[in-house]
Amino acid sequence: MLKAFIMYNQVIGMRLRSVVIILMLTFISSVFEVFGIGIFYPIFQYIKSEENLNILAADSDLWARLIEAFSFLDLKISLVVLLVTAFLLFFTRQIILYVRVLYQARLASYLQSTLRYQIFSKYLNSNLSYQETLSAGGLTNIMINEVPQAVSAISIPIIFLIHVVMFVMYFVVLLMISFEMTLLSLLVFALASRIPQGWINKSKIIGKKLVYINMAVSTFIVSRFKSPRLVRLSGNEVIEKKFFLNLVNKLHSHNVTASILSNRTDMVMEPIVVLMSLFFLYIAYDLLSMSIEIIGLYMIVVVRLLPIIKGLIMSRQRLMSALGSLNIVKNRIDDMDKSSEKNSGILEFDGAFNRIIFKNISYHYPNCNDNTLNSVSFEINSGEITAIVGPSGGGKSTLIDLLPRLRVPQKGGMFIDGNNFDKFEINEFRGKIAYVPQNPQIFEGSISDHVQYGNPNIGEHEIKEACKLAGASYFIEELSDSYNSLIGEDAIKLSGGQRQRIDLARALASNAQILILDEPTSNLDIESSTNFNTVLSSIRDQGKQTIIIVSHDLFGVSNSDKIIVLKDGIVEDMGNHDYLLDNNDWYSKAYSSSQKII
């Protein structure tokens, strides 16, 4: 158990100081409890002697020391004084226990918070390829369900040590009362602890199953909540309900099994200890002829030992049950550490440049031998609109992921005015790039919140100017709360074109020198698309920003300064619109087809 604590605590992060504080509070409270119980022995003797202190002092060194101690405190020994002393000892013990419980609760809450932050932080610092392998539901389950279980599990060895400390102290008291009875008790306890061994092993298996079924349920819920239209329009409501019912039934079954295994141990241990206590009572009185006060004290200690022994056994069972949560949390953090994004650059990037050069770039995805990009070379000039076009699957989206270093090519180099991309500090470099995806990703909040995302220091004037430049101000100002209007998660209250423009406003408000637009007109009608392209031309004419567009809309990008044709991961041709119409078969045919559709 100690080995498990050391291994997993490297992830959870419980400090040695916290462990020492908990153990010291436990030791102090145990001392008060032992003395509180131990004082019943002289109380029984005091009652039996009919309160005759002279007889007690003559027959017992313990009483001689007690009389001396009470005299030092200027207290006269009486039954009331002895009972009040016992109460104060137990009351002090309860106060210390209360402090320990509060400390443990605060510590557990703190560890959960820091562990969740650690996972979230490491997720953001991991590379894009790794992030794409994770399911939102699975990661959400780890953050919400498995982290508390893991923190609880890492506390179990501490609880085990607490029970060990208390057991040792009570064991010493038992030895002082009766050596023979204590050895017999120890033998019975050892035999009793073997009974739940099989249940403990099963708890470990069930714990792992619970983790995986929780992951499955969370993943299912998140994915279905994101796609209600798909479910309804596919007519799959009944199938989805049955599938989900099957998942929650499995979860219910595993939870019940885990509860049965835990309570089975509790149910069996208590009768065994009670039976053992009655057996000891018979031996002590009938065979060993022990005095009634010693028998009474012995029975009190044995009864107090019952929850401690149960705690020792069930601590191991709870740890086995929670190992699944500990493993999934530790493995996820280890994987994130291995997939951490490299940031070795030291150069500052202020956004000013003459040209960006891609030279013989090749890239393939993990676990894929075929290159998505093959020896791609081109230049992007500052202050111009550069469009990347080509058939689907040609590598366009992969190419724009390389620019902000979301992906790193296996071959070739990317340069800004002669400096390799990896020479620049990555966060500062990305701060000069704004990205507008094909499907805008908008968090729940107001329009102003989204426009400020990435540049929270801008004021109301800058927000309005960005929205005006993006062609979004006209419909925003018609809303009841204008720029403070709540638009919901993914801006579901707005049309596709409106979402596109608000996201463009965010990119413009960021004051980034490089704008990357992925299929910016894919969700727009012809009129909105024309207006959007007019906005881009207006931005280009100001000469402050470089615009890179990935698009299938050849008519929409025809006004670009440079158009790059990317087919099958290879740059087939590049030039302006007129040049490509005359010299590139794919472009001329694709453009003619788009004109017929229009």
N, C-alpha and C positions, 0 to 999 in steps of 0.2 A: 504493500500500500504506500509506503514511503517512497519507493522507486517511482510509482505512478505519479505521486504528488510532485516530485522533482521534475519529471519529464514534462508533465502538462502545465505546471506552474510557469514554465518559461514562456508560455503563450498567455496564460491568464494574468500573470503579473502580481500575485499576492506577495507583499513584502515580508521579509523575515521579521521585521519589527512588529507587524500585525499579528503574526503567529505567536511571537513571544508575549505580547500583551494579552492575547486570548488565553494562553496557557497559564500565565501568572494570575489572571483573574480567576481562572478555574481552580488553581492550586489554593489561592487564598480562601475562596468560597468553600472548598472542600475541607480545609482546616477548620473553619468555623462550624461546618456541618458535623465533622467528626467529634469535635469538642461538645457540640450541642447534643449529639447522641450519647457520647461518653459520659456526660454528666448525669444521665439517667441512672447509671450504676450507683453512684453515691446517694442519689435521691432515694432509690429503692432501699439502700442500706440505712439511710436516715429514718425512713418510715419503719423499717423492720426493728430498729433499735429503740423505737419509741422516743426519738429525738434526743438520745443520750450521747452527747459529744465526747464525754470522757471515755466511754466504752469504745466508741468508734476510733478515737485517737490512739487508744492503747492497742487495738487489734489491727490497725491499718496505717502504713506509712502514707498512703494516699490521703487519708483523712487528716493526718498530722500536717501535711503540706497545704491542704485546703483550708484548714483552720488558720494557719499562718498567713495564707494569701488574703483571706477575708478580713483578718485582723489588720493587715497592712492597709487595706482599703477602708478601714474603720466601719466595717459592716458586721452586724451580728447575724450568725447563721441561723436560718429558720427555713421551714418548708417553702414559705412564700418567696424568700430571697433566692433559694435554689431554683424554684420554678421560673422566677423572673429572669434569672441568669440564663437558663436554658432557652427561654423565649428570645432574649436579646441576641444570643448566639445564632439562633435560626433566622431572626429578623435581619441581622447583619449579613448573613449568608445570602438572603433573598435580595438585599440591596445590591450586593456585588454581582449576583447572577443577573439582575436586571440591567446593570451597567454593561455586563458582558453581552447580553442578548442585543441590547441597543447598538453596541459597537459592531457586532457581527452583522446586524441588519444594514447599518450604514456602509460597512465594508462591502457587503454583497451588492448593494445598489451601486456603489462606486465602481466596483469591478465590472458589473454589467455595462455601465455607461462607457467606461474606457475601452472595454472589449468591443462593443458595438462601433465606437468611433474608430478603433484600430482597424476593424474589418472594412468599414466604409472608406477610410483613408487609403488603405492598401488596395482596395478595389479601384479607386480613382487613379492610383499610381501604377496600376498594372497596364500592360500593353493591350492594344485593341484586339489582337488575335485571341488573347486569353479571355477578355471580357465577352467576346462573341460566343464562347463555349458555355457560358453560364446562363442559367434560366433565371428570370426575374423572380419567379415563384420560389425556386429553391433557395436563392440567396435571401429572400425575404423571410423564409422559414428559419434559416440559420440565425438571422438577426433578431427575430421576434421570439422564437420558441427554443432554439437550441442553446443560445447564449446563456439564458437564465439557468438552464439545466446544467450547462458546463460549469458555471460559477458555483452552483450548488454542489456539483460533484467534487470540485477542487477543495471545497470546505469539508468534505466528508473525512479525509485523513486527519484534519484538525479535530473534528468531533470525535474521531476514534481515539486520538491522543488524550482528549478530555476525559473520555470514559476510562482510558488506561490509568490516568492519574488518580481518578476517583476510586477505581477498583483497587489499586495498590494501597491507597490509604485505608480503605475499609478492610482489605485483606490483612493489613498490619494489626488493625483493631481486633479482627477475628483471631489472629494468632495469639494476641495478648490474652484473649478470653479463654480459648481452648485450642491447643496445638493439634490434638487428635481430630477434633471436629472440623477444624479448618482444612486439614489435609483431605478428609473425606469429602468436604464440600467442594474442594478444588477438583477432585476426581469426577464428581457428579457433574460439575459445570463443564468440564472438558468433554465428557461424553455427550452432554446435552447440546453442545455447540456443533457437534458433527451431524446432528439430525437434519438441519436445513441446508446442508452442503449442496444437495441436488437442486434445490429450489434457487439457490444463489447462482449456480451455473445457468439455469434456465432464464433467470433474470437478465443475465448478460445478453443472451440471444434475443429475448423480447425487446430489450433496450435498443439494440441495433435495428430491429424490425420497425420499432416505433419511429426512429429517425427517418427511415426511408419512406414510410407511409405518410409521415408529416410532410416530407419533401414533395411527394406525389400529389397530395391534397393541395398544398400551397401553389404548386406549379399549375395544376388544373384550374384552380379558382382564378388566378391572375390572368391566364391565357383566355379563359372564357369570358371574364369580365371585360376584356379588351375587345372581344369580337362578338357582341350580341347579334349584330346584323347577319354575320355569316351563319350563326347557329340557326336563326329563325328562317332565313331565306333558303337554307339547305334542308329545312324540315326535319332537323335532327334534335328537337327539344326532348322527345321521349328517350332517344338513345343517350343523350347527354345526361339526363336525369338518372337513368339506370346506371350509367358509368360512375357518376358521382356518388350515388347511393352505395354502390359496391365499394368505393374507396372509403367512405365514412364508416361503413359496416366493418371493414377490415381494421380501421383505426379504433373503432369501438371495441372490437374483439381483442386487439392487442392491449388496449388500456385496461380492460377487465382482467385479462390474464396477468398483467403486471401487478394489478391491485391484489389479486388472489394470492400470488406468490409472496407478496410483501406481508399480507395479513395472515397468511398461513404460518409464517415464522412466528409472528406475534402471538397467534392463537396457541401454538404448541408449546412455546417456551414458558409462558406463565403457569399453566397447570403443572409442568415439570418442576418448576422452582417451588411452587406451593406444596406439591407432594413431597419434595425433598425437605422442605421446612418442617412438615409434620413428622417425617421420618426422623429428622434430627431431634425434634422435640421429644419423641419417644426414647431415643437413645440417651439423650442428655439426662432425662429424668429417671428412667427405669434402669439403665445400665451404668451410667457414669455418676449418678446421684449428685448432679450439679445443683447448686442453690438456685432458688427461684429467681433472684435478682440477676444472676449470670445468664440463666436461660432466657429471661425477658430481654436483656440487653442483646444477647446473641440473636434472638429472633428479630429484634428491631433492625439490627445491622443487615441480616440476611434479606429482610423485606426491602431495605434501601438498596441492596445490591441488585435486586431483580431488574429494575429499569436500566441499570448500568450494564448488566450482562446482555440484556436484550439489545441495548444500544451498540455494544461491541459487535454482536452478530449481525444486526441489521445495517450497521454502517458499511460492512463489506458487501451486503446484498444491494444496498442503494448505490454503492460505487459501481458494481458490476452492471446495474441497470442503466446508469448514467454514462458508462464508457462510450456508448454510441454517440452521444452528444459531444463529449469531449473529443472524440476522434474526428468527427466531421468538422468541428470548429478548428482544431489544430491542423488538419489536412488542408482545409480551405485557406488558412493563413499561410501555411508553408507554400502552397501552390501560388498564392499571390506574391509572396516574396520571390519565388523563382521566376515569376513572370513580370517582375517590376520593370517599369520602363527605364531605359538607360538615359541618364542626363549628365553627360560629361563635358558639355560645352561651357565655355566661360566668356565668350564674346558677347557684347551687348548688341542688340538689333533695334535701332530706332525707327525702323520702317522705311527709311530712305534707301533706295537702290536704283541701279540702272537696268540691270537685267537678271533674270533667274535662268539658270542653264541646267537642263537635264541631259546627262551625257551617258549614253549606252546603258540605260537603266533596265535591269531585269528583276522580275519579282515573281515568286510563286508562294501560294498559301501553305501554311503548315500541313503536313501529311498529304501533300500533293506534289507530284514530281513534275507536272507540266507547268511551264511558265505562263502566267497571266499576262505579263509584259515581257517583251523580248527586245533588248538593245534599243530602247526608246530614247531618242535624242530630239530636243527642240529648245527654243528660247522663248521667254516671256518678257516683253519690254514693259518698263514702268509706265503707268498712266494710260495703258491701252486696255482694250477688251480683247481677250483671247478666248476663243471658243474651242471646245473639244467635242467632236462629233464622230459618229460611226455607228455601225449596227450594234444591237444588244449583245452583251457578252464579249465585247471587244477590249474591255479593260479600262473604260473611262472612269468609273467610280473608284477603282483601285488606284488609278493615277492621281486623282485629287486627294486621296488619303495619304499619298506620299508627301505631298507638299507641306502640310502641317506636321509631318513626321508621326502621323498616327500609325504608319507602317514604315518599315525600313527595308530598302531594296537589298537583295542578296548580291547584286553586281551593279557596277556603275557608280556614278557620283552625281550629287545635286549641289549646285553652287549658287551663291548670291555674290555677284561681283568678285568672283574668284575664291570666296571662302566657302568651304564645305558646310552643308547644313548642320552637321553634328558639332561644329565648332561654336555654334550659338547656344546660349542658355535656353533650354527648351521652353520653359514657361514664358519667358520674356518674348521669345520668338513667336509663340502662338498668340501672345497678346496683341500682336500686330496683324493677326489674320482673323477675319470673321467668316463664318460658314453658315450658309442657308441651305438646309437639306431639302430634298424633293418633297418630303412630308414634314412640315414644320413640327418641331417638338416643343410644345408649349406647356409649362408647368401651371398648375392651378394658381390663380391670382388675378390681378387686374391687368389692363393693357399697359399701364405705366410700369408695373412690376416686370413685365416681359421685356419691354423696350429697354429698361435699365439693366437687364440681366447681362453681366459681363462688364458693365460700367456703372456701378451703383452711385457714383458721385455726380452724375449729370442731374440738372434741375428740370423744372417744368418746361422752360423755354427750349432747351435742347431736345427734350422728348417730342415736343410739338413740331420742331423743325425737321427732325428725322422722319416723323410720320408724314409730314407734308411732302418731303422729298421722295418718300416711298409711295406716295399716292394713296395714303391710308387716312389722312386727316378728314376727308369729306364724310366718310361713313362713321368714323369714330365720334365726331362731333354731333352726329345725329342720335347717338345713343343717350339714354336718360342720364347716365353718370359719366358720359364722355370718356376721358382717359382713365377714370377710376372705375370703369365698368368691369365687373367680374365676368370672365369669359369661360371659366370652367377648365377642367383638365383637358389638354390638347385643343383648347379653344373650340369646343364642340358647339358653342352657340354662334359661331361665325362660319361663313362660307369658305370654300377652299381658297378662293382668290383673296378674301380678306385676311385669312391666316397667313397666306404667302406674303402679303404686303406688311403685315405687322412684324413678321419675322425679318423681312428686309429692313424695316425700320430699326429693329434691334441691332442688326449688323451695321447699319449706318451710324447709329448712336454710339457704337463702340469706338468710333474714330480709328478703326483699323485701316491700315494702308492697303491691305489686300483683301478683296472680297471673293469668296468662292461660292458659286451658285450651282446647285445640283438640280437639273431639270426645273428651273424656276417657273416655267409656264405650263407645266404638265397638268395642273389643276385649274387652269384658267380658260375662259372662253376666248373667242377670237378678239373681241373688243378689249377685254381685260389684258390679254396677252400683248396687244399692240400698245396699250397704255403703259404696261410694265416695261416693255423694251424702250419706250420713249423716256421713262424714268432712268433706265440704265445709261442711255445715251447722254442724258443731262448730267449724270454723275461723272461719266467719262470726260465730258467737256470741261468740267471744273478742274480736271487734271490732278486731283488730290489722291485718287485711289486707283489701284490696278484691279481689274475685274476679270475673273476666270469663270467661264460658264461651261458646264457639261449639259448637253441638250440633244434631243432628237428633233427639236423644232428648228429645222434649217432656215425657214423663213424668219424666225425670231432672231437668229444669230447672224443673219446676212449682213448686218451693219457692223460686225466685229472687225477689228483691225487685223486679226490673224485667226484663221480657222485651221485646226489640226484634225486631220482625218485618221482615226485610230481603228484599225481592223485586225482582229485576231491577235491583239497584243503588239501590233507593229504600227509605227507611223507610216501610213501609206503615202500621204501627201500633206502639204500645208501651204497656205497662202491666203489671199483675201477671197471674197465671194466670187468676184468676176474671174479670177485666175482658176479657181477650182471648177467653176462651171465649164470652162473651156478645156481643162486638162485632166479632170478626174472623173472617170465613168461613174463610180459609185455615187459621188456627190451630185453630179448633174442629174442622174436618174432619181435619186432620193429627193432632190429639190423639186424636180418636175412632178413627182408623185404627191408631194406635200401641197403644191400649187393646185393640183386637180382636186384634192380633198377640200381645200379652202373654197 
